[in-house]
Amino acid sequence: MEGRSEIEMEILLSGYRDGELSPGERQAVEEALARDPKLRARLDDMQALDAFVSAALEREADEVDFSGFADAVLERVAPAPAVAPVRAQPHAPSAWARFGAWLEEVLASHRWQAATALAAVVLLLVAGPLLWNSRRDATLEAQGPLLAGGPGMASVIDVKTPGDTDAMLFNTASGTTVIYVQGN
């Protein structure tokens, strides 16, 4: 028990007095009590104070008349009102029905806002893909064919040939020229 602070010792003594210590802690406290007369005196003081407070509280409780206490409390407590049983609906409306009711309410009170929002959604659904594809196609045309290594690695020279044959010349950054011919 050496090396423990005074507060830690107070806590251990209190736990020992109340029977709250583990068997190992209890044995350590008993050994310390056998060696240290000051610690033993502190435990005796704690037990004496505990006995004094208990006796004083019991004396106070004996002087008070608790007869009729429960009846007085129950008289003050109002009886709880009877609650009618809740009857379950035969079936709850489906999610689609609830959505329909909500939509009717929104359209009834905010007709022009709902119409504007619906028009915006339709516009985005119809015009959005058209704008997206036209921008993407314009970007691809400006870049030319996509090459591995990125646009800085080679330049493309498109050569038109007669008939169904297409040819392309690629000049790479290292000076190599590649000819690509495609056709029937």
WOQUIPE-V5552 format. One record per pair of residues at least 6 apart in sequence whose C-alpha atoms are under 7 Angstrom apart, sorted by sequence separation. I is the first residue (numbers start at 1). J is the second residue. If there is no record, write none. Layout:
I J
I J
//
This chain:
15 21
33 39
160 166
161 167
171 177
33 40
107 114
160 167
170 177
171 178
159 167
169 177
170 178
158 167
159 168
169 178
170 179
16 26
158 168
169 179
157 168
158 169
168 179
169 180
157 169
168 180
156 169
157 170
167 180
168 181
156 170
167 181
155 170
156 171
166 181
167 182
154 170
155 171
165 181
166 182
154 171
155 172
165 182
166 183
154 172
165 183
153 172
154 173
164 183
165 184
153 173
164 184
1 28
13 43
1 32
//
